[in-house]
Amino acid sequence: MRGRSRILLSSTATAAAALALTTFPAAAAEPSTAPTGCAEVRVVTVRGTLEPQVGSLLLTPLGKRIGDESGRRTTVTELEYPASMAPDSAIRGVENLTTLLNESAATCPDQQLVLLGYSQGARVIGNTLSARNALTDQAAARIDAVALFGSPLFNGAEPYNRGNFDPALSGTGALRAGALAEFADRLRDYCNAGDRVCQGGDPAAGFANALSYGHFAYFVNGNRDQAAAFVGEQLGS
């Protein structure tokens, strides 16, 4: 069974990568080091499980597009974290994202921040924003837009949700209602019907929930276009 699971996981990840690479252009991005300059806009991408550290297939092209359409000097930063199936992967992501946002807000106080997260990356962002004790008020105030895709923290009852999801269903680790209320007017949480990560999957199944077609549909449906338009409005483009 372990051998079959590895083959299935590898085949699925390869297929998703091939689909994305034939559909979207590559985009240059920075590793998430401490800020060395103050671009007007900083887009921080937090990739999904098993996506490469450099060049998230879903989020990096979206970050570049947001920068291009904003008409402002923009940097796209890919958060450094494991994005693995290790139990502490998302925890390390939260720690790194919190540090990055706090440092960015302190170093570049006028910079607009945009957060993009997919799958485990959406979990990292959701947990960072809901645990406000570690994120400074200055950093929270500089976050102008957040777009999440296929989040395991998805709560079907929230007003900022978007997609063809069933509102009676929530993610495998859904946040309590109102946990992200502070950011509700700056947030879009996209969830597809059939995505077992954000639509009532089995928590015990773990990564197997991500093998559902709905979890890959963000690569080909209109959610990224909607997110780009939303972020543009938030940035005042």
Buried (B, 14 or more C-beta within 10 A) or exposed (E): EEEEEEEEBEEBBEEBBEBBEEEBEEBEBEEBEEBEEBBBBBBBBBBBBBBEBBBBBBBBBBBBBBBEBBEBEBBBBBBBBBBBEEEEBBBBBBBBBBBBBBBBBEEBEEBBBBBBBBBBBBBBBBBBBBEBEBBBEEBBEBBBBBBBBBBBBBBBEBEBBBBBBEEEBBBBBBBEEEBBEBBEEBBBBBBBEBBBBBBBBEEEEEBBBBBBEBBBBBBEBEBBEBBBBBBBEBBEB
